[in-house]
Amino acid sequence: DWISQAGGQGWDIVTAINELPDGQLVLAGTFYESIFFGKDTLNSAGSRDVFIAKYKPDGAINKVITFGGAGYDYAKLIALEAGNGIIVPVKFYDELKISEKRFEGTLPVNIMLSWFDESFELTQSPQLACTEEFDITGLHAAEDGSCYFSGWFTDTLQVKQNVYQSQSEKDIFVGKVSDQGELQWLKHLKGKGEDIPNSIVNH
């Protein structure tokens, strides 16, 4: 058994945790200003940034990365991919910087489905965008490396050149992205009132 501590003087939270096939734990969350893991202190690039941390089976910290933009960035799901890779949906406004890669948002609110390999190097980065609030609430990585996702949106959702208009306060979307980061399909599920999916599973 083991216990490990991380955090900072400001607001920070772990929003997702999963166990890799090799027994390591991977965590995702968000923080303001700065956060420490072991002896390392990491600083945010903007107001609120994202962190991803990996712990060895004995509780020792293996690797930590932080990334974000000038605004409020958020991550709350982790799906496991083959070879100890992970997929993390990252919500951002305006722009997002991961390592030396910079991404511009298409609309006011954006989510990037971020593929990371076991070294936390970004490999794929398909994006969804919305004129108002939206979220990805379900995520599942398939054995062939593709990814299924579900969520809700208000007003207008854009995925590549495809545009979807909500018919109620919140509509549902379900989609699939290939292992090359290409959107294979997206379904818009329309209803009355607020419709919100909680998870997605591929049988």
Accessible surface in RSA format (square Angstrom, percent):
REM  Atomic radii and reference values for relative SASA: ProtOr
REM  Chains: A
REM  Algorithm: Lee & Richards
REM  Probe-radius: 1.40
REM  Slices: 20
REM RES _ NUM      All-atoms   Total-Side   Main-Chain    Non-polar    All polar
REM                ABS   REL    ABS   REL    ABS   REL    ABS   REL    ABS   REL
RES ASP A   1   198.30 138.9 121.12 120.6  77.18 182.5  45.17 106.3 153.12 152.7
RES TRP A   2    96.54  38.7  65.99  31.9  30.55  71.7  61.06  32.6  35.47  57.6
RES ILE A   3   174.79  99.5 139.60 104.0  35.19  84.8 142.71 102.8  32.07  87.0
RES SER A   4    53.97  45.6  20.76  27.7  33.21  76.5  11.68  24.9  42.29  59.2
RES GLN A   5   139.78  78.2 123.96  90.6  15.82  37.7  40.23  85.6  99.55  75.5
RES ALA A   6    41.70  38.3  12.22  18.9  29.48  67.1  12.59  17.7  29.11  77.1
RES GLY A   7     6.98   8.6   0.00   N/A   6.98   8.6   6.98  19.1   0.00   0.0
RES GLY A   8    30.63  37.8   0.00   N/A  30.63  37.8   8.27  22.7  22.36  50.1
RES GLN A   9   190.78 106.7 150.25 109.8  40.53  96.5  61.05 129.9 129.73  98.4
RES GLY A  10    37.04  45.7   0.00   N/A  37.04  45.7  23.06  63.3  13.99  31.3
RES TRP A  11   116.24  46.6 104.01  50.3  12.23  28.7  84.16  44.9  32.08  52.0
RES ASP A  12    47.42  33.2  26.45  26.3  20.97  49.6   1.08   2.5  46.34  46.2
RES ILE A  13    72.63  41.3  64.76  48.2   7.87  19.0  71.94  51.8   0.69   1.9
RES VAL A  14    75.10  49.4  53.03  48.0  22.07  53.2  53.03  46.1  22.07  59.9
RES THR A  15    33.50  23.8   6.10   6.2  27.40  65.3  14.21  19.1  19.28  29.1
RES ALA A  16    14.59  13.4   5.34   8.2   9.24  21.0  14.18  20.0   0.40   1.1
RES ILE A  17   106.43  60.6  84.20  62.7  22.23  53.6  84.20  60.6  22.23  60.3
RES ASN A  18    50.93  35.1  45.18  43.7   5.75  13.8   6.53  15.7  44.39  42.9
RES GLU A  19   102.22  58.7  92.23  69.8  10.00  23.8  22.57  43.7  79.66  65.0
RES LEU A  20     3.73   2.1   0.46   0.3   3.26   8.2   0.51   0.4   3.22   8.7
RES PRO A  21   108.27  78.9  63.55  57.9  44.72 162.6  77.20  63.7  31.07 193.1
RES ASP A  22    69.60  48.8  39.63  39.4  29.97  70.9  41.33  97.3  28.27  28.2
RES GLY A  23    25.55  31.5   0.00   N/A  25.55  31.5  17.05  46.8   8.50  19.0
RES GLN A  24    19.71  11.0  19.71  14.4   0.00   0.0   5.09  10.8  14.62  11.1
RES LEU A  25    46.86  26.1  46.63  33.4   0.23   0.6  46.63  32.7   0.23   0.6
RES VAL A  26     0.19   0.1   0.19   0.2   0.00   0.0   0.19   0.2   0.00   0.0
RES LEU A  27    25.23  14.1  25.23  18.1   0.00   0.0  25.23  17.7   0.00   0.0
RES ALA A  28     0.00   0.0   0.00   0.0   0.00   0.0   0.00   0.0   0.00   0.0
RES GLY A  29     0.00   0.0   0.00   N/A   0.00   0.0   0.00   0.0   0.00   0.0
RES THR A  30     0.00   0.0   0.00   0.0   0.00   0.0   0.00   0.0   0.00   0.0
RES PHE A  31     0.00   0.0   0.00   0.0   0.00   0.0   0.00   0.0   0.00   0.0
RES TYR A  32    60.85  28.4  60.24  34.3   0.61   1.6  42.62  32.0  18.23  22.5
RES GLU A  33   126.23  72.5 116.07  87.8  10.16  24.2  44.03  85.2  82.19  67.1
RES SER A  34    32.79  27.7  31.48  42.0   1.32   3.0   7.22  15.4  25.57  35.8
RES ILE A  35     4.28   2.4   3.53   2.6   0.75   1.8   4.28   3.1   0.00   0.0
RES PHE A  36    72.01  36.0  71.58  44.3   0.42   1.1  71.58  43.4   0.42   1.2
RES PHE A  37     6.25   3.1   4.40   2.7   1.85   4.8   4.96   3.0   1.29   3.7
RES GLY A  38    53.27  65.7   0.00   N/A  53.27  65.7  34.18  93.8  19.09  42.8
RES LYS A  39   213.21 104.0 174.05 106.8  39.16  93.2 124.66 112.2  88.55  94.3
RES ASP A  40    91.52  64.1  88.36  87.9   3.16   7.5  15.80  37.2  75.72  75.5
RES THR A  41    88.43  62.9  63.39  64.3  25.04  59.7  39.52  53.1  48.92  73.9
RES LEU A  42    47.62  26.5  45.47  32.5   2.15   5.4  47.62  33.4   0.00   0.0
RES ASN A  43   108.73  75.0  89.22  86.2  19.51  47.0  25.60  61.6  83.13  80.4
RES SER A  44    23.98  20.3   3.44   4.6  20.55  47.3   0.03   0.1  23.95  33.5
RES ALA A  45    81.07  74.5  39.80  61.4  41.27  93.9  50.40  71.0  30.67  81.3
RES GLY A  46    24.97  30.8   0.00   N/A  24.97  30.8  13.10  35.9  11.87  26.6
RES SER A  47    39.27  33.2  24.93  33.3  14.34  33.0  27.12  57.8  12.15  17.0
RES ARG A  48    44.45  18.7  44.45  22.7   0.00   0.0   0.00   0.0  44.45  26.9
RES ASP A  49     1.64   1.1   1.64   1.6   0.00   0.0   0.00   0.0   1.64   1.6
RES VAL A  50     0.00   0.0   0.00   0.0   0.00   0.0   0.00   0.0   0.00   0.0
RES PHE A  51     3.75   1.9   3.75   2.3   0.00   0.0   3.75   2.3   0.00   0.0
RES ILE A  52     0.00   0.0   0.00   0.0   0.00   0.0   0.00   0.0   0.00   0.0
RES ALA A  53     0.00   0.0   0.00   0.0   0.00   0.0   0.00   0.0   0.00   0.0
RES LYS A  54     8.38   4.1   8.38   5.1   0.00   0.0   0.84   0.8   7.53   8.0
RES TYR A  55    12.27   5.7  12.27   7.0   0.00   0.0   5.75   4.3   6.52   8.0
RES LYS A  56    92.00  44.9  91.52  56.2   0.48   1.2  35.77  32.2  56.23  59.9
RES PRO A  57    82.78  60.3  62.60  57.1  20.18  73.4  67.51  55.7  15.27  94.9
RES ASP A  58   105.91  74.2  78.59  78.2  27.32  64.6  47.46 111.7  58.45  58.3
RES GLY A  59    10.23  12.6   0.00   N/A  10.23  12.6   3.09   8.5   7.14  16.0
RES ALA A  60    46.34  42.6  35.22  54.3  11.13  25.3  44.93  63.3   1.42   3.8
RES ILE A  61    60.97  34.7  44.39  33.1  16.58  40.0  44.39  32.0  16.58  45.0
RES ASN A  62    66.90  46.1  40.49  39.1  26.41  63.6   1.03   2.5  65.87  63.7
RES LYS A  63    80.81  39.4  74.80  45.9   6.01  14.3  31.01  27.9  49.80  53.0
RES VAL A  64    31.77  20.9   9.94   9.0  21.83  52.6   9.94   8.6  21.83  59.2
RES ILE A  65    33.50  19.1  29.25  21.8   4.25  10.2  33.50  24.1   0.00   0.0
RES THR A  66    37.43  26.6  14.93  15.1  22.50  53.6   0.00   0.0  37.43  56.6
RES PHE A  67     8.44   4.2   1.42   0.9   7.02  18.3   8.44   5.1   0.00   0.0
RES GLY A  68     1.33   1.6   0.00   N/A   1.33   1.6   0.00   0.0   1.33   3.0
RES GLY A  69     5.97   7.4   0.00   N/A   5.97   7.4   5.97  16.4   0.00   0.0
RES ALA A  70    77.25  71.0  58.32  90.0  18.93  43.1  60.55  85.3  16.70  44.2
RES GLY A  71    19.46  24.0   0.00   N/A  19.46  24.0  17.47  48.0   1.98   4.4
RES TYR A  72   110.61  51.6 109.86  62.5   0.75   2.0  66.10  49.7  44.51  54.9
RES ASP A  73     0.17   0.1   0.17   0.2   0.00   0.0   0.00   0.0   0.17   0.2
RES TYR A  74    58.53  27.3  57.59  32.8   0.94   2.4  33.43  25.1  25.10  30.9
RES ALA A  75     1.51   1.4   0.00   0.0   1.51   3.4   1.51   2.1   0.00   0.0
RES LYS A  76    74.94  36.6  67.78  41.6   7.16  17.0  31.73  28.6  43.21  46.0
RES LEU A  77    43.75  24.4  42.95  30.7   0.81   2.0  43.54  30.6   0.22   0.6
RES ILE A  78    18.40  10.5   0.79   0.6  17.61  42.4   0.82   0.6  17.58  47.7
RES ALA A  79     6.89   6.3   2.35   3.6   4.54  10.3   6.89   9.7   0.00   0.0
RES LEU A  80    53.57  29.8  37.95  27.1  15.62  39.3  38.00  26.7  15.57  41.9
RES GLU A  81    34.50  19.8  28.41  21.5   6.09  14.5   6.15  11.9  28.35  23.1
RES ALA A  82    83.77  77.0  54.53  84.1  29.24  66.5  66.38  93.5  17.39  46.1
RES GLY A  83    62.02  76.5   0.00   N/A  62.02  76.5  41.97 115.2  20.05  44.9
RES ASN A  84    25.80  17.8  22.88  22.1   2.91   7.0   0.88   2.1  24.92  24.1
RES GLY A  85     2.53   3.1   0.00   N/A   2.53   3.1   2.53   6.9   0.00   0.0
RES ILE A  86     1.55   0.9   1.55   1.2   0.00   0.0   1.55   1.1   0.00   0.0
RES ILE A  87     0.00   0.0   0.00   0.0   0.00   0.0   0.00   0.0   0.00   0.0
RES VAL A  88     0.00   0.0   0.00   0.0   0.00   0.0   0.00   0.0   0.00   0.0
RES PRO A  89     9.99   7.3   6.48   5.9   3.52  12.8   6.55   5.4   3.44  21.4
RES VAL A  90     0.00   0.0   0.00   0.0   0.00   0.0   0.00   0.0   0.00   0.0
RES LYS A  91    31.85  15.5  30.84  18.9   1.00   2.4  15.03  13.5  16.82  17.9
RES PHE A  92     0.00   0.0   0.00   0.0   0.00   0.0   0.00   0.0   0.00   0.0
RES TYR A  93    62.30  29.1  61.67  35.1   0.63   1.6  44.15  33.2  18.15  22.4
RES ASP A  94   106.64  74.7  95.54  95.1  11.11  26.3  31.51  74.2  75.13  74.9
RES GLU A  95    46.06  26.4  45.90  34.7   0.16   0.4   9.11  17.6  36.95  30.2
RES LEU A  96     0.00   0.0   0.00   0.0   0.00   0.0   0.00   0.0   0.00   0.0
RES LYS A  97    74.76  36.5  71.80  44.1   2.96   7.0  30.47  27.4  44.29  47.2
RES ILE A  98     5.80   3.3   5.69   4.2   0.11   0.3   5.69   4.1   0.11   0.3
RES SER A  99    83.26  70.4  54.28  72.4  28.97  66.7  42.34  90.2  40.92  57.3
RES GLU A 100   150.10  86.2 125.51  95.0  24.59  58.6  60.06 116.2  90.05  73.5
RES LYS A 101   104.58  51.0  99.98  61.3   4.60  11.0  75.43  67.9  29.15  31.0
RES ARG A 102   130.59  54.8 100.61  51.3  29.98  71.4  38.93  53.2  91.66  55.6
RES PHE A 103    31.43  15.7  28.56  17.7   2.87   7.5  31.43  19.1   0.00   0.0
RES GLU A 104   115.31  66.2 101.36  76.7  13.95  33.2  58.59 113.3  56.72  46.3
RES GLY A 105    24.07  29.7   0.00   N/A  24.07  29.7   0.34   0.9  23.73  53.1
RES THR A 106    80.96  57.6  50.92  51.6  30.04  71.6  33.65  45.2  47.30  71.5
RES LEU A 107    43.04  24.0  33.55  24.0   9.48  23.8  39.49  27.7   3.54   9.5
RES PRO A 108    78.36  57.1  66.73  60.8  11.63  42.3  76.08  62.8   2.28  14.2
RES VAL A 109     7.78   5.1   7.78   7.0   0.00   0.0   7.78   6.8   0.00   0.0
RES ASN A 110     0.00   0.0   0.00   0.0   0.00   0.0   0.00   0.0   0.00   0.0
RES ILE A 111     1.88   1.1   1.88   1.4   0.00   0.0   1.88   1.4   0.00   0.0
RES MET A 112     0.00   0.0   0.00   0.0   0.00   0.0   0.00   0.0   0.00   0.0
RES LEU A 113     0.00   0.0   0.00   0.0   0.00   0.0   0.00   0.0   0.00   0.0
RES SER A 114     0.00   0.0   0.00   0.0   0.00   0.0   0.00   0.0   0.00   0.0
RES TRP A 115     2.67   1.1   2.67   1.3   0.00   0.0   2.67   1.4   0.00   0.0
RES PHE A 116     0.59   0.3   0.00   0.0   0.59   1.5   0.42   0.3   0.17   0.5
RES ASP A 117    53.58  37.5  48.78  48.6   4.80  11.3  29.74  70.0  23.83  23.8
RES GLU A 118    93.92  53.9  87.73  66.4   6.19  14.7  18.33  35.5  75.59  61.7
RES SER A 119    57.89  48.9  53.98  72.0   3.92   9.0  23.03  49.0  34.86  48.8
RES PHE A 120    10.83   5.4   2.04   1.3   8.80  22.9   2.04   1.2   8.80  25.2
RES GLU A 121   101.99  58.6 101.06  76.5   0.94   2.2  31.44  60.8  70.55  57.6
RES LEU A 122    15.25   8.5   3.83   2.7  11.42  28.7   3.83   2.7  11.42  30.7
RES THR A 123    72.25  51.4  45.31  45.9  26.94  64.2  45.21  60.7  27.04  40.9
RES GLN A 124    45.34  25.4  41.59  30.4   3.75   8.9   5.56  11.8  39.78  30.2
RES SER A 125    37.29  31.5  23.08  30.8  14.20  32.7   1.37   2.9  35.92  50.3
RES PRO A 126    23.21  16.9  12.17  11.1  11.03  40.1  22.70  18.7   0.51   3.1
RES GLN A 127    44.07  24.6  30.74  22.5  13.33  31.7  14.67  31.2  29.40  22.3
RES LEU A 128     3.22   1.8   2.50   1.8   0.72   1.8   3.22   2.3   0.00   0.0
RES ALA A 129     2.35   2.2   2.35   3.6   0.00   0.0   2.35   3.3   0.00   0.0
RES CYS A 130     0.00   0.0   0.00   0.0   0.00   0.0   0.00   0.0   0.00   0.0
RES THR A 131    44.67  31.8  32.90  33.4  11.77  28.0  32.90  44.2  11.77  17.8
RES GLU A 132    94.32  54.1  88.54  67.0   5.78  13.8  30.76  59.5  63.55  51.9
RES GLU A 133    75.39  43.3  73.64  55.7   1.75   4.2  51.41  99.4  23.97  19.6
RES PHE A 134     0.00   0.0   0.00   0.0   0.00   0.0   0.00   0.0   0.00   0.0
RES ASP A 135    19.89  13.9  19.89  19.8   0.00   0.0   0.61   1.4  19.28  19.2
RES ILE A 136     2.44   1.4   0.66   0.5   1.78   4.3   0.66   0.5   1.78   4.8
RES THR A 137    24.37  17.3  15.36  15.6   9.01  21.5  16.76  22.5   7.61  11.5
RES GLY A 138     2.64   3.3   0.00   N/A   2.64   3.3   2.64   7.2   0.00   0.0
RES LEU A 139    27.14  15.1   2.73   2.0  24.41  61.4   2.73   1.9  24.41  65.7
RES HIS A 140    53.94  29.5  52.47  36.5   1.47   3.8  31.39  32.4  22.54  26.2
RES ALA A 141    17.59  16.2   0.94   1.4  16.65  37.9   0.94   1.3  16.65  44.1
RES ALA A 142    15.85  14.6   7.40  11.4   8.45  19.2   9.91  14.0   5.94  15.7
RES GLU A 143   180.81 103.8 147.26 111.4  33.55  79.9  70.28 135.9 110.53  90.2
RES ASP A 144    95.20  66.7  68.27  67.9  26.93  63.7  50.89 119.8  44.31  44.2
RES GLY A 145     8.96  11.0   0.00   N/A   8.96  11.0   8.69  23.9   0.27   0.6
RES SER A 146     3.93   3.3   3.93   5.2   0.00   0.0   3.85   8.2   0.08   0.1
RES CYS A 147     0.00   0.0   0.00   0.0   0.00   0.0   0.00   0.0   0.00   0.0
RES TYR A 148    37.06  17.3  37.06  21.1   0.00   0.0  15.71  11.8  21.35  26.3
RES PHE A 149     0.36   0.2   0.36   0.2   0.00   0.0   0.36   0.2   0.00   0.0
RES SER A 150     2.51   2.1   2.51   3.4   0.00   0.0   2.51   5.4   0.00   0.0
RES GLY A 151     0.00   0.0   0.00   N/A   0.00   0.0   0.00   0.0   0.00   0.0
RES TRP A 152    31.53  12.7  31.53  15.3   0.00   0.0  24.97  13.3   6.56  10.6
RES PHE A 153     0.10   0.0   0.10   0.1   0.00   0.0   0.10   0.1   0.00   0.0
RES THR A 154    20.11  14.3  20.11  20.4   0.00   0.0  19.12  25.7   0.98   1.5
RES ASP A 155    59.61  41.8  50.69  50.5   8.92  21.1   9.02  21.2  50.59  50.5
RES THR A 156    19.52  13.9  19.52  19.8   0.00   0.0  11.64  15.6   7.88  11.9
RES LEU A 157     0.11   0.1   0.11   0.1   0.00   0.0   0.11   0.1   0.00   0.0
RES GLN A 158    40.96  22.9  39.18  28.6   1.79   4.3   1.63   3.5  39.34  29.8
RES VAL A 159     4.59   3.0   4.58   4.1   0.02   0.0   4.59   4.0   0.00   0.0
RES LYS A 160   119.57  58.3  99.64  61.1  19.94  47.5  79.80  71.8  39.77  42.4
RES GLN A 161   162.94  91.1 140.74 102.9  22.20  52.9  60.81 129.4 102.12  77.5
RES ASN A 162    70.49  48.6  66.52  64.3   3.97   9.6  10.36  24.9  60.13  58.1
RES VAL A 163    84.10  55.3  54.31  49.2  29.79  71.8  54.31  47.2  29.79  80.8
RES TYR A 164    41.94  19.6  38.23  21.8   3.71   9.6  31.52  23.7  10.41  12.8
RES GLN A 165    94.48  52.8  88.88  65.0   5.60  13.3  47.72 101.6  46.76  35.5
RES SER A 166    24.76  20.9   5.82   7.8  18.94  43.6   0.00   0.0  24.76  34.7
RES GLN A 167   110.84  62.0  75.15  54.9  35.68  85.0  22.05  46.9  88.78  67.3
RES SER A 168    26.74  22.6   3.62   4.8  23.12  53.3  17.72  37.7   9.02  12.6
RES GLU A 169   111.86  64.2  97.44  73.7  14.42  34.3  47.80  92.5  64.06  52.3
RES LYS A 170    44.80  21.9  44.80  27.5   0.00   0.0  15.75  14.2  29.05  30.9
RES ASP A 171     0.00   0.0   0.00   0.0   0.00   0.0   0.00   0.0   0.00   0.0
RES ILE A 172    31.31  17.8  31.31  23.3   0.00   0.0  31.31  22.5   0.00   0.0
RES PHE A 173     0.03   0.0   0.03   0.0   0.00   0.0   0.03   0.0   0.00   0.0
RES VAL A 174    31.80  20.9  31.80  28.8   0.00   0.0  31.80  27.6   0.00   0.0
RES GLY A 175     0.00   0.0   0.00   N/A   0.00   0.0   0.00   0.0   0.00   0.0
RES LYS A 176    34.06  16.6  34.06  20.9   0.00   0.0   1.96   1.8  32.11  34.2
RES VAL A 177     2.58   1.7   2.58   2.3   0.00   0.0   2.58   2.2   0.00   0.0
RES SER A 178    12.88  10.9  12.66  16.9   0.22   0.5  11.39  24.2   1.49   2.1
RES ASP A 179    61.76  43.3  53.26  53.0   8.50  20.1   8.39  19.7  53.37  53.2
RES GLN A 180   118.83  66.4 108.27  79.1  10.56  25.1  41.16  87.6  77.67  58.9
RES GLY A 181    12.60  15.5   0.00   N/A  12.60  15.5   1.70   4.7  10.90  24.4
RES GLU A 182    90.49  52.0  90.03  68.1   0.46   1.1  39.35  76.1  51.14  41.8
RES LEU A 183    35.56  19.8  12.39   8.9  23.17  58.3  12.39   8.7  23.17  62.4
RES GLN A 184    97.92  54.8  63.08  46.1  34.83  82.9  24.34  51.8  73.58  55.8
RES TRP A 185    93.05  37.3  85.06  41.2   7.99  18.8  79.54  42.4  13.51  21.9
RES LEU A 186    18.86  10.5   0.15   0.1  18.71  47.0   0.15   0.1  18.71  50.3
RES LYS A 187   119.68  58.4 118.28  72.6   1.40   3.3  62.85  56.6  56.84  60.5
RES HIS A 188    32.87  18.0  11.57   8.0  21.31  54.5   7.28   7.5  25.60  29.8
RES LEU A 189    88.00  49.0  83.50  59.7   4.51  11.3  86.71  60.9   1.30   3.5
RES LYS A 190   134.26  65.5  97.09  59.6  37.17  88.5  46.12  41.5  88.14  93.9
RES GLY A 191    28.40  35.0   0.00   N/A  28.40  35.0  25.38  69.6   3.02   6.8
RES LYS A 192   202.95  99.0 177.61 109.0  25.34  60.3 121.55 109.4  81.40  86.7
RES GLY A 193    33.34  41.1   0.00   N/A  33.34  41.1  26.41  72.5   6.93  15.5
RES GLU A 194   101.92  58.5  71.47  54.1  30.45  72.5  20.19  39.0  81.73  66.7
RES ASP A 195    35.20  24.7  31.15  31.0   4.05   9.6  11.35  26.7  23.85  23.8
RES ILE A 196    75.50  43.0  51.38  38.3  24.12  58.1  51.38  37.0  24.12  65.5
RES PRO A 197    21.82  15.9  13.23  12.1   8.59  31.2  21.76  18.0   0.06   0.3
RES ASN A 198   128.74  88.8 107.31 103.7  21.43  51.6  30.32  73.0  98.42  95.1
RES SER A 199    81.64  69.0  62.61  83.6  19.03  43.8  32.29  68.8  49.35  69.1
RES ILE A 200    34.03  19.4  20.85  15.5  13.18  31.8  26.28  18.9   7.76  21.1
RES VAL A 201   100.13  65.9  75.95  68.8  24.18  58.3  75.95  66.0  24.18  65.6
RES ASN A 202    63.70  43.9  43.66  42.2  20.05  48.3   5.56  13.4  58.14  56.2
RES HIS A 203   205.96 112.6 137.75  95.7  68.21 174.5 126.27 130.1  79.68  92.7
END  Absolute sums over single chains surface
CHAIN  1 A    10032.5       7675.2       2357.3       4964.4       5068.1
END  Absolute sums over all chains
TOTAL         10032.5       7675.2       2357.3       4964.4       5068.1
